[in-house]
Amino acid sequence: MTRNSNARPLLTTITLAVLFCQNIPAHSQDQSKSAPIEGKVVNLELGNVRDILLDVERAQKAASNLFDEVTRHPITTTMSANVIGATVISMPQPTFDVSQTLPARKAWVDTYMSEIKPIIIYMKQDLDAIRSGESALQMAEKDEKVLKPLLADWAAAIDKGAAATDELTKLTVGPTYDNSGIAKQAIELHKAMKTIKKNGKKVLDILRKSAKKDK
């Protein structure tokens, strides 16, 4: 797929997580040490990881907003009398009917999905490129042991986020919506982005410490 020239390069580096997933044959990593890597090579760097986390945070926020949109409850207002001295003041008292939800508004559903889909689609495309051998990741050999489990979890979270986004795409066609179904998948997407953020911060910490040792 040809990407918009304005797209930031961070979307091509999100695949750093998947080099260590089980889908890659074990011998592929050994061969890379003795033979040139074919295809695109991505270096694992502080700036790349930081930019990835910024976009993950945007996707997480959009998932949260989408959840809020499909879980809005009707509000009714009753008047409550407050007595102050000899004066009776009627005050409006809002009541939420949690037994039902309001219809989701298409404009807002479309807005949140337009924020989610490009990020998740590029993440999954880049993940698949690593798995197919089209791209490869380079990192300092001394960091590989500590990074491997974090990146494996990161890869699994990308898969989960992509699966949730696929379901959301089907559920948000409109004009009527399955609010509970959308809410469920928005939660799954939010969880996946949270995992990426959590592990990404650990990756940043490891890379920072490694960079200091090299100075």
N, C-alpha and C positions, 0 to 999 in steps of 0.2 A: 504494500500500500504506500502511495506517495503521500507524505505528510506535509501539512501546511508549513511553509518556510518560516512562519512566525513562531512555530511550536518550539519550546525550549528543549535543549538537548537532554534534560533530565529524564524525559520520557523514554529515551533510548538506553538509559542506564538503570532503569528499575529492575532489569533482568538480573542484576547482580545476585539476587536471592536464589536463583534456580540452578546455579552451577552444581550445587550439592544435593539436588533432589534425587530421589531414587530412580527416576525415569532415565537418567543418563547412565550408560554402561560404565562399569567401574574402570575399564581399561582406557576410557577416553581421557581421563585426567593424567594417567601415566604417560600416554602418548604425547600429550601436549608439552611435556618436559623435554622431550628429545626431538620433536618435529615442529616445524612452524605451524602456528594456528591459522587455519583457513577461515575466511569470513571476517566479520567485524569484531574487533577486540575492544572491550570496555575496561577501563581501569577503575578500580574501586578507590575513590578519593573522598575526602571530607566534603568538598563542595557538592559533589554529586549526591551523596547521601542526604545532605542538608536540604537540597532542592526537592528531592523525592519526598521527604517528610512534609514539606510545605504543601505539596499537591495532595498528599494523603490526608492531611488535615482538612483541606478544602472538601475532599470527597466525604470525609467523616461528618463534617458540618452539614453538607447537603443531605446526607442520609438522615441526620437528626432533624433537619427542617422538614424533610418529606414525612418522617414519622409524625411530627407535630401536626402537619397538615391533615393527615388521615385519621387522627385521633382527637379532633376537636369535638367538644360536646355542646349541645344546645344550652343556651342560658335563658332562664326566665327570671323576671324581677318581681318581687313582692314588696309591699310597703310595710315598714316596721315603725311603730310609734315609739318615740323617745320623749319622756317627760322631763322637762328641765324647769324646775320651779312650778310656776302656774302655766307654763307654755308646753303644748304638745307639738312636737316636730315629727313629721313623717319622713322617714329616710328609706331610700330604695335599698333592697337587700337582694343581691344576685344569687341565683341558685343554679348549679350545674346538674344537668340530667346525665349521669354517667351510664345510664342504661342504653344509650344510643349515641351514634356519632353523626356529625353533619356530613353531607356529601362533599367529597374532596373537590376543590376548585381546579379545573383543568389548567388554567394559566400557571398556577403555582406548581402543580405536579410536573408540568412540562419544563418549567424553569429549573427545578431541582434535578430532574433527570438529565437535562442538558449540561449540568455541572458534573454529574456523576459519570455519565457514559464515556466521554472522551478519555478521562483519566484511567478508568478501569479497562477500557478496550486496549489502550496502548500498553498498559501493564501486562495484560494477558498476551498480546501479540509478541511483546519482547520476551516474555517467559517461554512461549512456544518456540521462539527463534533460538534460544539457548538449548532447549530440549532437542531440537532438530539438528543442532550443530552449526546453524547458520551464524550464530554469534558465540563469543566466548568471553570469559572474565579473567582478568589478570589481577593478582594481588601479591603482596609480599608473602613469601613462603613462611616466614616466621609468624604471620598472623592467621594463617589458614586454619590451624587447629582450633583456635578459640572462636573464629568466625563461623566455622562450618555449621554447628547446631543452630545458631541464630539465623543464618541464611536459609537453612532448611525449613525452619518454622515460618520464615518470611515467605518462602515459596508456597507453602501450604495455605497461608493466609491469602495470597493472591488468587489461588484457585477458588477458595471459598468466596472471596469478594466478587470474582467473575461470575460464579454460579448464581449468587444472590442478584447481581445486576441483570443477568439473563432473565431471571424470573420477574424482576421488576419491570423490565422492558415489555414483557408479555402482559403484565398486570396493569400497566399504565397507558395502554392504548386509548382508553376512554371511549365515549364521553362519560360512561358510568364506571365506577371503580369498586373493587373488592377491598374495602378499607382495611379489614383485618389481615388479609393476605399481603397487602403492601406493607403494612406495619411490621409484620413478621420478617419479611425479607429486608426491610430497612434496618432492623435490629441486627440481622446476620451480617449485613454489609458494614454496619458501624463496628461490630465486634472484630471483623477482619481488618479494618483500617486501624483499629486500636492495637491489634497485635503487631502490625507492621510498624506503627509508631513506637511502640514499646521496645521492640527489638532493634529498630533503627537507631534509637537513642543509645542503646548498648553498643551498636556497631560504631557509632560516632565516638564514643568514649574510648573504645579499643584503638581506633585509628588515630585519635589525638595522642594517646599515650605512646603509640608506636612511633608517631612522627617526632615526639619529644626525644625518644631514645636515639633516633637517627641523627639528631643535631649534635 
